[in-house]
Amino acid sequence: MSALTTTPTLGQDAVARILDVAQKLAQPLDLLQMLSEVVDAGRSVLTADKAAIWLYEPDSGDLVMKVPNIKLPPRIAIGDGLVGQCLAGREIINVADAYGDPRFLGAVDKSTGYKTQSVLNVPLLGWEKQPVGVLQLLNKLIGVFDGNDELVASALAAQCAVAVQRAQLMEALLLNERLDEEVSLAREIQISTLPTEMPDVPGYDLHGQFLPTGHAGGDMFDLVVLDGQLFILMGDATGHGFGPALSATQMQAMLRVAFRCGADLDQAYRHVNNQLEEDLPDDRFVTAFMGFLDPSKHVIRYHSGGQGPILHFGAAEQRCDWYRPTTFPVGILEIDEPGEARQLEMAPGDVLVLLSDGIYEFENRQGAPLGEERVARLLEYHYRLPVAELARQILHATFEHGQGVAQEDDITLVLVRRLPEDES
């Protein structure tokens, strides 16, 4: 495996191609059609002569080639050959001279007459790192596969692995034809994409939390460090049910792919917006806050497509400042430019609070919503708390206000607090 030393820089066409594949994988394609999309994208973006996808069969312990579609598809035991060792070790195997590597078996070459030279094997790992298969790219047209190719192939492989597991779950859902299984599946997909641990950002305290309702909805959040900056995402796809849940998780995946491929915040916003505008029904859209915190400059640069209010608590003034969305929701209109990103300066003790409308609109028995004023009072009283405890106080106040009324909408919280200097 070659060293990964630089972040890939792709042209606009390549980024758009990968995002197009990411969006297609969210659609109800059959498994072979979906895998073919990944293979075609891999060959195109990485300038490979051929590509293949092998899927893992847990019952037999074998990997079976699914694309290209061969009448008697080759099989190989996990741990055998380059493909089998790639999945067994859960690591990329990049070989410049296949026949010079003793792990290369060459069985497919013998049966097809093809001559493999360079080969890049990338494991497909699903939720909780479950083995799914291997994406294999053969014979780089110019030179050999390098570290940048490994990064781009990894981005495709990550999308493919989740899509394969989703397709397999979808097949089970269609066989059972039961609504409760659809809801369970949608929730599993949603929750699997959420961070399981908060990232470590020196000088900051972070918390993200998702409380689903009984039905599937479109809330999502993400907190992840990319190239030394904290990416912050919170959003909500319109509607309830399986479709919005997939739209929300797919937007999150598309953004991560865009950033892995070298896009900046403005480029990623434009690409994802335009792709969703093309693919979503006319009555569907996604509201989303997306931004980057630079922990060295203590500045958050963001776009907010219909997602609001944005609450910034200034510790020095002990005051809540409210900001409205910067532009219309994601996926409504095609755009050439997203407009100028807004900036928030995070002074010591300041807190950024992103709450879904499931909190602000939580009604009591008299039909009165919680509202912004009550949230502001909570911040004024509890802003010194660690953000996990602050979130608990917000939730406690929300349900106490509800007077036992059942939760009707997803609730999502994202809190980012710059630690005071005496706590840093």
N, C-alpha and C positions, 0 to 999 in steps of 0.2 A: 504494500500500500504506500503510495507516495505521500509526502508531507503536504498538509494543507497550510499554506502560508499566506495566501491573499484571498480577499473577497472577490468573487467574480464580478466583472463588469460586462453586462450584456446590453446589446442594442435594444431600442424600443420594440422592434419586431419580435425579438426573442422573448422579452419579458411578456409581451402581449400573448405570444403563443403559449407560454407556460400557464399564464392566468386563464387563458381560454380552456386549456385542458382541466385545470383545477375546477372551473365552473361546470364543465361537462360532467365531471365525475360526481357532481351533486345531483345530476338528473337520473331518472329511472332507466338507465341503459342496461341492456343485458350484459352479463359478465364478459363475454368475449369481445363485444363491441367496446366496452370500457377499457379492457386491457389493450386492445388495438390502438385506441386513442393515445395511451401512454407510450406504447412502442413507437408510433409514428412521431410523437413529439420528441422522444429521446433521440431517434435517428436524425430528425431535422435540426434540433437545437445543438446537439453534440457532434454533428457531422460524422455519424457512424454509418458504416455500410449496412449493417443489419442489427437487429435487436430482438430479444426474446424475453418472455416472462415465464418463470417457473413458479408453480404454486405448491405449497406444502400440504400433504394429506396426513393429518394426525393419525388416522387409523392404521395406515401402512408404514408411516414414518418416511415416505418417499417424497421427492420433489418431482412434479410432472410438468413438462413443457406444455403450456396452454396457447401461447402465441409465439411463433406462427403456428397455425392450425395444421398439424400433420396427422395423417390417417391413423398411424400407430404412434402416438406421442411418446417421446423418450421419457424414461423414468430413471431416477438416480437416488440412492439412499442418502439421507441427510448425513453429512460428514464425509462423503465421498466426492472426489473431484473438486474443481474450483467452485462449482455451484454449491455442492453440499457443504463444503468447508466454510463458504461465505455465510450461509445461514446458521450453521452450527456455532461458529464463532461470533456471529452477529457483528461482523465488521466487513468493510469494503476490501475487496481483493482486486488490485489493479496490476495486470501483467502485460508487459510490452511484447514478450515473445512467448506465446502459448506453448509451443512445442518444446521450448527450452525449460519449461516449468514441470517438474515431476508430478505435480498434482493434477495436471491437465490430462483427462482421459481420452478425449478425441473421438468418443463413440458417435456423436452426432455428425462430425465431419465424415466419418467412415460411411455412415448410412446415407448421407446426402451428397457427398462429393464436394462439400464446401471446405475452404482452407482458412482456418482461423489463424490470425496473426496476433494482433493486440486484443485484449478482452478486459472489460471493466464489469465487475460483479458487485451489485449493491443489494444488501439485505432489505427485504420488505418486512418491517416490524410494526405490528398493530398496537392496540391499547395494551398497556402494561408490558410492552416489549414482547408480545406474543409473536411467534414465528408465523409469517404469512407466505413468504416466498422469496424469490430473487429476481431483480431486474438485471438483465445481462446485455451489454452493448459490445458489438464485435467490430473490429477493424476500423479504427479511426482513419478517415480518408486522407488527412494530412497529419503526419507525425503520429504521436501516441497520446493516449488519454493522460491528462495532467490533473493537478490538484483542483483547478477550477472546474474541470469536467466532473470530478468527484462530488463537489459541492452542488452543482446543478442537478446531477443524477440523484443525489440524496434528497433534494427537494421534490423531484418527481416521484421517487420511491416512497417518500412519506405520504404523499397524497394518494398514491396507488394503494398502499397498504390499508389505509383507513377506508378507502372506497371499496376494496375487496371485502373487508369485513362487513361493511355496510350492505353490500350486495348480497352477501351470504345471509345476513340477518333479514334482509328484505325478502329473500326467497322463502325463509321460514315464516315470515309474516303473511305472505300471500297464500301459503299453504293452509295456514290456520284461519285466515280471514276473520280475525277477531279484533275489535277496536282496542281492547285493553292491551293486547300484545303490540299494537301499533304505538300506543302511548308509551309503553315500557321501552320499546326500541328507540323511539325518538328521544326519550329521556336519557337512555344509556349513551346515545351518540352525543347529545348535548354535554352531559356531565363529563364524558371521557375527554373532551377538549379543554376543560377548565384546568388551570394550574392546580397541582396538588400541594405544592409548597410555594411560599412567597420567596421571590428572589432576594438575594442579599445585595443591598445598595448602601454603601457606607454613608452614614449621616442621615439615613431615612428609615422610617417605619412604615411598612406596607401591609395592606389587608384587602383581600377580595373575597366576596361571599355570594353564593347563589342559593336562593330558597325557592324551589319550583312549586308550582301548584299541582293539583291532581291531574291536570291536562297538559299536553305539550304546548310550549310557547316558544317565543323567539329571543329571549334574553341571552346575552353572552358577555363575558369579560375576559381580558387577558392582561397579564403583567409578566413581562419577560425582558431580560437584559440582552440587547443586540448591539454589538460593537461599542460596548461601554456605556450605552444609554438605555434608560428604562422605557420600553414601549408600553403605553397605557391605552387600553381599549375597553369601552363599554358600549353596548348597543342593544337594540330591540328590533326584531323583524315584525312587521305588522301581522296581526291575526293570531289564531291558535291552531294547534294541530301539527301534523307531521311536516308539512311544507315549510312553515316559518322556522321550525326548529332546524331543519337542514339548511335553509337560507342563512341563518345566523351563524352556524358552525362553519359553513363553507366560506362566508365572507372572512371569518377569522383565519381560516386556512389560506385563502388567497392573499391576505395581507402578509402573512409570514413568508409565503413563497416569494412575494414581490421583494420583501426586504432581504431575503437570502440571495436574491439575484441582483442585488445592488441598487434597487430603486430607493429614492428618498421618500420622505413623507408625502410631498406634493405629488410626485409621480405615482406612488402607490394609491393615493386617494383617487386620482383621475382614472387610472386603469381599472380599479375595482368598481368605481361608480359606473363607468361606461359599460363594463361587462355586465353588471347587474341590471343596468337600464335596458340592455339588449335582451337579457334572458328572463327577467322577472315579468309576470303578468302586469298589466297596466295598473291594477289596483293594489299592487304590492310594492313595498319599499322597506328600507332599513334605516332607522335612526342610529347614529353612531358618533361617539366621541373617540378620536384617535389622536395620540400625540406622543412626543418623546420628552422625557425629563433628562436634561444634561446635569448630572449630579456634581460636576465640577463648577458649573456656572450658576446652578440652582435656578434654572429657567425651564419652563414647560412650554414647548411649541406645539400647537394643536390645531386641528380642524374639528368642527362639531357640526355634522350634517343632521340637523333636526333634533339633536340630542340636548336636552336641557331640562331644568336649569343646571348651570355649572356653579358650584359653590366654592369660593375661596375664602377661608377664614384667616384673617391677618392677626397673628398673635400679639404684635406690638400694640395695635389699636383695639384688639379684642372686638373685632367687627367682621360681619359677614358681607362679602361682596358677591353679588349674583351676576352671572353672565348668561346671555341667551345664545342659542345656536349661531354659528358663523355663516351657515348656508342651509339650503334646503336638504331634506333627507337623501340618503344615498340610493341611487337607482331610479330616481324620478325622471331626470333629464340628462342627456349626454352633455358633457362639458369639455371645453378645450383646456381650461385652466381652473384649478380649484379656488382661486382667489388667494389673497395673502393670509398666511397662517397667523393666528393670534399667539400672544406670549403672556405667560404668567410668571412673575418672579416669586420664588419661594424663600421668604426670610425665615430665620430661625423660629421654630415653633409653629409656622404656618401649616395649614391643612387643606389639601384639595379633597373635596367630597363630591363623588359622583353617585347619585342614587337613581334607581329606575322609578318610573311612575307608579310602580306597585307600592312604593312607600308614600309618595306625595298624595296619591289618589286613594289611599286606603281609607274607606269610609266606616263610620260608626253606625249604630243602629238608627240614628236620625238622618243618615245620609250625608253627614259632614265629612269632608276629607281631612287628612292630617295637615296638609298644607306646608308651605315654605316657612311660615313664621314659627311654627312649633319646632321645626328642624333647626332653625337659626338659634332659638333659645337653648336647645340641647347642646349645640356647639359652643355657645358662650359659656355654658356651665361645665362642660366635660372636655374641652379641647385639649387639656393637659394629659389626658389619659392615653395609654398605648392604643393604637388604632383598633386592635382587635376588641378591646374593652369598649372603646367608643362605639364601634359597630353594634356591640351587644346592647348598649344603652339606647341606640337609635331603634333597634328592633323591639326592645322591650316597650319603649314608648309607643311605637306603631301599633303593636298588638293590644297594649293597654287602651289606647285610643279606640280601637275597634270594638271593644266591649264584647268580645267573644264572637264577633262576626267572622265567618270563614274567609280565608285568603282567596281572592278571586283572580289575582294576577301574579306572575313571577315577581320576585323581589331580588334585586341585585345591588350590591354595594361595592364600591372601589374607593379606598381611602389611602391617601399618600400624605404623610406628615414629615416635614423636615424637623429633625431633632433639635431642641435648643442646644446652645453651645455647651452647657454644663452636662448634657446627656450624651453628646456625640463621642 
